[in-house]
């Protein structure tokens, strides 16, 4: 998996517990399984719900649930050297990338990250590695911090050299939008990080936008794929966290800038 062009190789752990590692075929199968659900959010208004305007901003509380990222330093240096020609693992964020998990268990997500999986290595086969993100927001709105903000993650292939990645525990966009507390928590987190790192509104992006490549996200970069260097191959397109969620988030930030 292009760490993480198809983010959820590791999440197959919950579905096929006896299988220790996963291939690109498994990843594509999982994506296809959830695609019909991922694009269904029609029962929610595409326009920004006014109810969020009445909610007072709350400074997020980040609950430490750190992955063993120190153990992955050499692996990550090699990853960033391959894909970005920059082996540094220190992050100076200028983007925030939003995701949903395609599973309803925060613990399963954390365990899959910790266990690792076989991931696509550009168009050069596969390599074992560890997917990671900085934050995970559960259904109740609790915000878990999995990596320090000054450490590069591998959650959004193409922008990992610049992005903070945030996972929201949800099976699809409709599932996510059904929980006001979780959505509101994500709005507060993004607003806090924008202010903390001076990230502009155009730096708030979705994983599905990253998958569309440079024409949508100019910061997209990949030196390790000589066949499709400027976007994800069409069959590996992403759909998270969905256009309705991103519309709500952007409307909130426009009305309530950090």
C-alpha positions as CSV (number, residue, x, y, z in Angstrom):
1,X,0.0,0.0,0.0
2,X,1.4,3.4,-0.8
3,X,1.5,4.2,2.9
4,X,-1.3,5.1,2.8
5,X,-2.7,5.4,-0.6
6,X,-5.0,2.6,0.5
7,X,-4.8,3.2,4.2
8,X,-6.5,0.2,5.5
9,X,-4.4,-2.8,4.8
10,X,-3.9,-3.2,8.5
11,X,-7.6,-2.9,9.2
12,X,-8.2,-6.3,7.6
13,X,-6.8,-7.6,10.9
14,X,-10.3,-7.2,12.4
15,X,-11.9,-9.0,9.4
16,X,-9.4,-11.8,8.9
17,X,-7.8,-12.2,12.3
18,X,-5.7,-15.2,11.3
19,X,-3.9,-13.5,8.5
20,X,-0.8,-11.7,9.8
21,X,0.0,-9.5,6.8
22,X,-2.0,-8.2,3.8
23,X,-1.4,-7.6,0.1
24,X,-2.6,-5.0,-2.4
25,X,-5.3,-7.5,-3.4
26,X,-6.7,-7.4,0.1
27,X,-6.6,-3.7,0.2
28,X,-8.4,-3.3,-3.0
29,X,-11.1,-5.8,-1.9
30,X,-11.7,-3.9,1.3
31,X,-12.0,-0.6,-0.6
32,X,-14.5,-2.1,-3.0
33,X,-16.5,-3.6,-0.2
34,X,-17.0,-0.2,1.5
35,X,-17.4,1.9,-1.6
36,X,-21.2,1.7,-1.9
37,X,-21.5,2.8,1.7
38,X,-18.8,5.4,1.4
39,X,-20.6,7.5,-1.2
40,X,-24.1,7.4,0.6
41,X,-24.7,10.4,2.7
42,X,-27.9,11.6,1.0
43,X,-29.9,11.8,4.3
44,X,-27.7,14.7,5.4
45,X,-28.0,18.2,4.0
46,X,-25.1,19.2,1.8
47,X,-25.3,22.7,3.2
48,X,-23.6,23.5,6.5
49,X,-26.0,22.9,9.5
50,X,-26.6,26.1,11.4
51,X,-26.5,24.2,14.7
52,X,-22.7,24.4,14.8
53,X,-22.9,28.2,14.9
54,X,-24.5,28.0,18.4
55,X,-21.8,25.8,19.8
56,X,-19.0,27.5,21.7
57,X,-15.5,26.7,20.6
58,X,-13.7,24.2,22.9
59,X,-9.9,24.0,23.0
60,X,-9.2,20.3,22.2
61,X,-7.8,18.0,24.8
62,X,-5.3,15.6,23.2
63,X,-5.2,12.2,25.0
64,X,-1.8,10.5,24.5
65,X,-2.1,7.0,22.9
66,X,1.3,7.0,21.3
67,X,2.4,4.5,18.7
68,X,6.0,3.1,19.1
69,X,7.2,5.6,16.5
70,X,10.7,5.7,17.9
71,X,11.1,2.0,16.8
72,X,10.2,2.9,13.2
73,X,12.7,5.7,12.7
74,X,14.9,3.9,10.2
75,X,11.9,2.5,8.3
76,X,10.4,6.0,8.1
77,X,13.7,7.6,6.9
78,X,13.9,5.1,4.1
79,X,10.2,5.7,3.2
80,X,10.6,9.5,3.0
81,X,13.8,9.2,1.1
82,X,12.1,6.9,-1.5
83,X,9.0,8.9,-2.0
84,X,10.1,12.5,-1.3
85,X,13.9,12.4,-1.7
86,X,14.1,13.8,1.8
87,X,14.9,11.3,4.6
88,X,14.1,13.6,7.4
89,X,11.3,12.5,9.8
90,X,10.8,15.9,11.4
91,X,7.6,17.6,10.3
92,X,6.9,21.3,9.8
93,X,3.2,21.0,8.9
94,X,1.6,23.2,6.3
95,X,-1.4,20.9,5.5
96,X,-4.0,19.0,7.5
97,X,-5.5,15.9,5.9
98,X,-8.8,14.5,7.0
99,X,-9.8,10.8,6.9
100,X,-12.3,8.3,8.2
101,X,-11.2,4.9,9.3
102,X,-13.6,2.5,7.5
103,X,-14.0,0.6,10.8
104,X,-15.9,1.4,14.0
105,X,-13.2,0.5,16.5
106,X,-10.5,2.9,17.6
107,X,-8.6,0.1,19.3
108,X,-8.7,-2.0,16.0
109,X,-7.2,1.0,14.2
110,X,-4.4,1.5,16.7
111,X,-3.6,-2.2,16.7
112,X,-3.4,-2.4,13.0
113,X,-1.0,0.6,12.9
114,X,1.1,-1.0,15.6
115,X,1.2,-4.4,13.9
116,X,2.1,-3.2,10.4
117,X,1.3,-4.6,7.0
118,X,2.7,-5.0,3.5
119,X,2.3,-1.8,1.6
120,X,2.7,-1.0,-2.1
121,X,6.1,0.6,-2.8
122,X,5.1,2.9,-5.6
123,X,5.2,0.8,-8.8
124,X,8.0,-1.3,-7.4
125,X,6.3,-4.1,-5.6
126,X,5.5,-4.0,-1.9
127,X,7.4,-3.5,1.4
128,X,6.5,-4.2,5.0
129,X,5.9,-1.0,7.0
130,X,3.7,0.8,9.5
131,X,0.9,3.2,8.6
132,X,0.4,6.0,11.1
133,X,-1.5,9.2,11.7
134,X,-1.2,12.0,14.2
135,X,-4.7,12.0,15.7
136,X,-7.7,9.8,15.9
137,X,-11.1,11.1,17.0
138,X,-13.5,8.4,18.3
139,X,-17.3,8.3,18.0
140,X,-17.7,10.2,21.3
141,X,-15.4,13.0,20.2
142,X,-12.4,12.0,22.3
143,X,-9.2,13.0,20.5
144,X,-6.3,10.6,20.8
145,X,-2.7,11.6,19.8
146,X,-0.8,8.8,18.2
147,X,2.3,10.7,17.0
148,X,3.9,14.1,18.0
149,X,3.0,16.9,15.7
150,X,6.6,17.4,14.8
151,X,7.0,13.9,13.5
152,X,6.1,12.9,9.9
153,X,3.4,10.2,9.5
154,X,2.5,7.9,6.6
155,X,-1.3,8.4,6.6
156,X,-1.8,10.3,3.4
157,X,0.5,9.1,0.6
158,X,1.6,12.1,-1.6
159,X,1.5,14.7,1.2
160,X,3.1,12.9,4.1
161,X,6.1,15.3,3.9
162,X,3.8,18.2,4.8
163,X,0.6,17.0,6.4
164,X,-0.8,16.4,9.8
165,X,-3.3,13.4,9.3
166,X,-6.5,13.1,11.3
167,X,-8.6,9.9,11.4
168,X,-12.2,9.9,12.4
169,X,-13.6,6.6,13.6
170,X,-16.4,5.9,11.2
171,X,-17.4,3.3,8.6
172,X,-18.4,5.8,5.9
173,X,-19.3,9.4,5.5
174,X,-22.9,8.9,6.5
175,X,-21.9,7.2,9.7
176,X,-19.5,10.1,10.5
177,X,-22.1,12.8,9.8
178,X,-24.6,11.1,12.1
179,X,-22.6,12.0,15.2
180,X,-22.6,15.7,15.9
181,X,-20.2,15.4,18.9
182,X,-17.6,13.7,16.7
183,X,-18.0,16.2,13.9
184,X,-17.8,19.1,16.2
185,X,-14.7,17.8,17.9
186,X,-13.0,17.5,14.5
187,X,-13.9,21.1,13.7
188,X,-12.3,22.3,17.0
189,X,-9.2,20.2,16.4
190,X,-8.7,21.6,12.9
191,X,-9.2,25.2,14.1
192,X,-6.7,24.7,16.9
193,X,-4.0,23.2,14.6
194,X,-4.5,25.9,12.0
195,X,-3.8,28.5,14.6
196,X,-1.0,26.6,16.2
197,X,0.9,26.1,13.0
198,X,-0.4,29.1,10.9
199,X,-2.0,26.8,8.3
200,X,-4.2,28.6,5.9
201,X,-7.7,27.5,4.9
202,X,-6.5,26.1,1.6
203,X,-4.2,23.8,3.5
204,X,-7.2,21.8,4.9
205,X,-7.6,18.9,2.6
206,X,-9.4,15.5,2.3
207,X,-7.8,12.2,1.5
208,X,-10.0,11.9,-1.5
209,X,-8.6,15.2,-2.8
210,X,-5.0,14.0,-2.2
211,X,-5.8,10.9,-4.3
212,X,-6.8,13.2,-7.2
213,X,-3.2,14.5,-7.2
214,X,-1.5,17.7,-8.2
215,X,-4.4,19.2,-10.0
216,X,-6.3,19.4,-6.7
217,X,-3.5,19.4,-4.2
218,X,-0.4,21.1,-5.7
219,X,1.8,19.8,-2.8
220,X,1.4,16.2,-4.0
221,X,4.7,14.6,-4.5
222,X,6.0,11.1,-5.3
223,X,9.4,10.3,-6.7
224,X,8.9,6.5,-6.3
225,X,6.2,5.9,-8.9
226,X,7.5,6.3,-12.4
227,X,4.1,5.3,-14.0
228,X,1.7,7.6,-12.1
229,X,3.8,10.2,-10.3
230,X,1.2,12.9,-9.9
231,X,-1.9,11.2,-8.5
232,X,-3.2,7.8,-7.3
233,X,-4.0,5.3,-10.0
234,X,-7.8,5.4,-10.7
235,X,-8.5,1.9,-9.2
236,X,-7.0,3.1,-5.9
237,X,-8.9,6.3,-5.6
238,X,-9.9,7.3,-2.1
239,X,-13.4,8.6,-0.9
240,X,-12.8,9.7,2.7
241,X,-14.0,11.7,4.5
242,X,-16.5,12.7,1.8
243,X,-17.5,16.0,0.1
244,X,-20.4,16.7,2.5
245,X,-18.2,16.5,5.6
246,X,-15.5,18.7,3.9
247,X,-18.2,21.2,2.9
248,X,-19.4,21.5,6.5
249,X,-15.8,21.8,7.8
250,X,-14.9,24.5,5.3
251,X,-18.1,26.4,5.9
252,X,-17.4,26.3,9.7
253,X,-13.9,27.6,9.2
254,X,-15.0,30.3,6.9
255,X,-17.5,31.5,9.5
256,X,-15.2,30.9,12.5
257,X,-11.6,31.4,11.4
258,X,-8.9,30.6,14.0
